[in-house]
Amino acid sequence: MVRKQEEFCRDAFDAWLREGAIEPKWEKVSQAAEPPDYFVDIRGERIAVEITSLFFPAGLRKGAALTQPAISAMLSASFRKLEERLIQKGALNGMYIVHIEGPWDLYSAYEGRLHDAIEQIVKETRDEELIVPGRVAEQGGFRLIFMKRGLEECAVGWGTVGPSGGKDLAEAFRTLVADRVAEKAQKLSSISVPKILLLLDETYICWPDEYLHLLKNPPSSSRDLEHVPEGRE
């Protein structure tokens, strides 16, 4: 079965191509034959497309019941509920990203207390236009690092924290991208047609317009990296 995140990434790239008057034709590859995830025909050229998520593995314990896709789905549902709660209370004023570090298999048990902690910070910072990563709250073994920008769009999203525990997130992110590109390049090395790697960011360590600046030294295999502007799930 195709992961929801994979479909989201494919659809965002498809929409971006169509904005440029390109009509791609997609072919899903069976799981037994992967990689790649898809082949796409772009103006008569067949291209292999591989899709992967960028997710800091902190908190993923060997043998734990929750996988990375399951954690992503859990956090997305939890933060949709939190966002509705904050909007109903009139507390949300601006765009927040909350980076989370902790034992994911205990998240459901602490969800209510984590939501309360996030709501408290949102209320305290309601009139602030900018919060750089660093405002921290802790609850039940979980660590929350807050970012905020602007007062126009009201939303709250989540991101994961790297192995440095929130220290130098930018460097941790660059390392994560380089490692993931190298891993996928090796897996796709036997494919002779041109290849495209789509990266779905689930770290959210920076705002969309800052990605290319952050990746100032991307690996050579991703030198033509562009950000496809698209909302999160």
N, C-alpha and C positions, 0 to 999 in steps of 0.2 A: 504493500500500500504506500502511496506517495504521502510523505509527511506534509502537514499543513504549511509549515515554514517553507518547504521546497516549492510548493505550488505558489505561495505568495511571492517568492523571489522570482520564479519564472514569469508570473503574470506582470510583475513590476518591470522586468526587463522587456517583455513583449510590448507593454504600453509605451516604454521609452523608444523602442525601435519604430513603432507605428507613428510616433510624433515626428519622426524623420522620414515619413512616407515609405517605410520599409514594411512589407507584409511577410513576416516569418511564418514558416510551416514547421510545426513541431512534431517530433517522433519520440514517444516515450520508449525507453529501453527497459526490458524486463530485468528484475532484480538479479536474476541468475547471470545475466550478461553484463551487468554493471562492473566498472565504470565505462562510459559516462552515464549520467542520469538521463540525458536527452541527446538527440541530434536535432539540429535546426537548419532548415534551408533558408539562406539569406541571399536573395538575388541569384539563385542558381548555384550557390556554393554551400556544400554540406559541412557543417561545423559541429564538433562535439561540445556539449555543454555540461559541466559538472557544477553542482551546487553544494555549498557547505556553510555551516553556521560558525560564527566567531563567538566563542563562549569560554569564559575563564573557568577552569575546572575546579577551583577552590570549593571545597564542600562536597565534591563527588567522591564518595568512599567506595572502595572495591567491595563488591558484593551487595551494595545497597540496592534497595528495590527501585529507587527513582533513577531513571536515565536522564541524559541531558534534554531530549525532546519532551519528556514528561515534566521536568522542572520548568522548561519554557512555557508549556501549556498551563501549568499550575500558577506561575507568576502572572501570566497574561490575564487569566481569569480573576485572580486575586486583586490585581491592580485596576481592572475594569470596575470591580465592586467598590474598591476604595475611592476611585475617581467619582463615581456616582454619589457616594456618601459625602464627599467633600463639596461637590457642586450643590447638592441638596441643602447643605448647611451654610452655603455661601462663603465657605472658608478658602476655596481655591482661587487664587489670583496670580496667574502666570503659568509658565511651563516648567515643571519639575522633572528631574530624573533622580531616582533613588537607587544607588548601587548597594547591593546586598551581599553579605558574606555570612555564612553560617551553615549549620547542619540541615541540609534540605529535607531530610526525612522527618524532621521535627517541625517543619514550617507550618503545617496545618494546625498543630497544637498551639503555636504561638501567633497565628495569624491575627487574631483580635488585638493582642497586645502590640504587635508590630504596627497595625493600622493606627492604634491610638498614639503610638510614638511618632509616626509620620504626621498625623493630623496636628499634633502639638507643634512640631517644627514648622509645618505649613502655616499655622496660625501666627507663630512668632515672626515669620518672615514674610507675611502677607504683602507688605508694602515695599519690600526690597526688590529691586529690578534684577539684580545679579548676585548669584552665589556661586563662587568657584568651588570645585571639589575640596572638601575639607571639613564642612559642618557635619559632625558625627553624632549619632545616637546609638545606644546599645540596649538590647532587650533580649533576655533569654538565650544568650549565646550567639545572637545575631548582631552584626555590625552594619549600620546604615550610614552611607555617605551621600550627602545631598548636593545637587546642582540645581540652579535655577537661572532662567534668562527671560527677561521681558515680562510685561504685565498685560499683553493683549490676548494671546491664546491661552486658555486655561486647560491644563492637562497634567497628569502625573504618570510617569512611566518608570520602568525598572531596568536595571542593568546589573551585570555580575562584576564582582571584584576579583582582581588578579591575585596571583600567589604572593605578591608583595604586601597584601593586606591594605591596599588603597594608596600605597606610597609609590609615586612615580607611575601613575596609570598610563601615561603616554608611552613610556618606554616599554612597559609590559604589553601594551597593545601592539606596538610595532613588532615586538618579538613574536607575539601570537600570530600576526598576519604572515610574517616571514616563514614561521614554522608550518602554518597551514598551507601556504602556497607551495613550499618545498614538498610536503607530504603528497599533495594532489598532483604535482608535476611528476613525481615518481610513479604514481598509480596510473597516470594517463600517458606515460612514456611510450607505450606500445601502440598507441593510436596515431595513425599517420595523417589524418585530416587536421585542419586547424582546430584549435581548442580555445574555449572561453571558460573561465572560472568565475562564477557568481558567488560573492561572499555576502551572507546575511548577517549583519552585525547584531549581536545580542549582548554586547557589553555596554553600548551607549555611553562611552566615556567622553564623548564630545558632541557638539551640535553638527548637523549635516554639512554646513558650509565650512567646517573646520577640518574635514577628513583629509583632503589632499595636502593641506599644510602639515597635518600631523604625520602623514606618511611621506615625509620629505625625502626619505631614503628607502623607497620600496624596493624589494628584490627585482632584479632585471627582468624576470619573467612576468612581472606585473607593472612594467614601466608605462603602459598605456592605461593604467587604472583610471576609471572615471566614476564619480558618484552618480548613481541613478536616483534622482529625487523622488521619493515615494514615502508615504506615511507608513507607520509601523502597523502591525497586525490589528 
